[in-house]
Amino acid sequence: MALLLLVRHAAPAIDPTVPHAEWPLSTRGVAAAQTLGRALATDVLAVRASPQPKAAETARHAFGEFTVDERLVEADRPFYEDIDTLHADSRRWLSGEWLVDWERREDVLDRMTWATIGMASRTCFVGHGLAISVLVNSITGIPASEFWSRMPMPAAYWLDTTNGTVLTAG
């Protein structure tokens, strides 16, 4: 059985003039990542994180040392100046709708699967909401858009890949 810890990054400092992949953590996000790390540090054997700033900074503030894994990046999508439109299109994409200029869901799932397959239990993966939701959907059957909509920043979930279940961690 593999019991993996999936962590969605903490709250970023949103700047509508900067691409989402470049957003750093907000001050509130740094504090939340530190709190999450204190709650989970003893449960984690190794940490892997997306290289995108909000995920890498979450991993650093929560767990200290981590390994960068390029496969854990967020689903590639166009730049949105309007956050509400980004969220609406994210829900559409998660529900299976094909969106022009968005990375295919199947490709995101392939990346996430290869990043997590065969990893030791209690390995932590710090990444992004859309990519995590697609992975959780493939293993548990929980609708990706439903899972994503309920996921705060930060969020931590134990994913049991053998039994196909997911539980809130921390």
Backbone hydrogen bonds, N-H to C=O, Kabsch-Sander energy under -0.5 kcal/mol:
donor,donor_aa,acceptor,acceptor_aa,energy
3,L,1,M,-0.6
4,L,2,A,-0.7
4,L,159,L,-2.7
5,L,123,T,-2.6
6,L,4,L,-0.7
6,L,157,Y,-3.1
7,V,5,L,-0.6
7,V,125,F,-3.2
8,R,155,A,-2.3
9,H,127,G,-2.0
10,A,54,K,-0.5
13,A,24,P,-2.9
14,I,12,P,-1.1
18,V,15,D,-2.5
22,E,19,P,-2.3
23,W,20,H,-1.3
26,S,11,A,-2.5
30,V,26,S,-2.3
31,A,27,T,-1.9
32,A,28,R,-2.2
33,A,29,G,-2.5
34,Q,30,V,-2.2
35,T,31,A,-2.1
36,L,32,A,-2.6
37,G,33,A,-2.5
38,R,34,Q,-2.0
39,A,35,T,-1.7
40,L,36,L,-1.6
41,A,37,G,-2.6
43,D,40,L,-2.1
44,V,40,L,-0.5
44,V,41,A,-1.1
45,L,122,R,-2.7
46,A,122,R,-0.9
48,R,124,C,-2.7
49,A,67,T,-2.6
50,S,126,V,-2.2
54,K,23,W,-0.8
55,A,52,Q,-1.2
56,A,52,Q,-2.6
57,E,53,P,-3.0
58,T,54,K,-1.0
59,A,55,A,-2.6
60,R,56,A,-2.4
61,H,57,E,-2.7
62,A,58,T,-2.3
63,F,59,A,-3.0
64,G,59,A,-0.8
64,G,60,R,-1.2
65,E,63,F,-1.1
67,T,47,V,-2.4
69,D,49,A,-2.9
72,L,69,D,-2.0
73,V,70,E,-1.3
83,I,81,E,-0.7
86,L,82,D,-2.0
87,H,83,I,-2.7
88,A,84,D,-2.2
89,D,85,T,-2.7
90,S,86,L,-2.3
91,R,87,H,-2.2
92,R,88,A,-1.9
93,W,89,D,-2.8
94,L,90,S,-2.7
95,S,91,R,-1.6
96,G,93,W,-1.7
97,E,92,R,-2.2
102,W,99,L,-1.9
103,E,76,D,-3.4
108,V,104,R,-1.9
109,L,105,R,-2.8
110,D,106,E,-2.3
111,R,107,D,-2.3
112,M,108,V,-2.7
113,T,109,L,-2.8
114,W,110,D,-2.6
115,A,111,R,-2.0
116,T,112,M,-1.5
117,I,113,T,-2.8
119,M,116,T,-1.8
122,R,3,L,-3.9
123,T,120,A,-1.1
124,C,46,A,-3.2
125,F,5,L,-3.2
126,V,48,R,-2.9
126,V,124,C,-0.5
127,G,7,V,-3.1
127,G,125,F,-0.7
132,I,128,H,-2.6
133,S,129,G,-2.3
134,V,130,L,-2.0
135,L,131,A,-1.8
136,V,132,I,-2.8
137,N,133,S,-2.4
138,S,134,V,-1.8
139,I,135,L,-1.4
140,T,136,V,-3.0
141,G,136,V,-0.6
141,G,137,N,-1.8
147,F,143,P,-2.5
148,W,144,A,-2.7
149,S,145,S,-2.0
150,R,146,E,-1.2
150,R,147,F,-0.5
151,M,147,F,-0.6
151,M,148,W,-1.1
155,A,8,R,-1.3
157,Y,6,L,-2.4
158,W,167,L,-3.2
159,L,4,L,-3.4
159,L,157,Y,-0.6
160,D,158,W,-0.6
160,D,165,T,-2.9
161,T,2,A,-2.3
161,T,159,L,-0.9
164,G,160,D,-1.5
165,T,160,D,-1.3
167,L,158,W,-2.3
169,A,156,A,-3.0
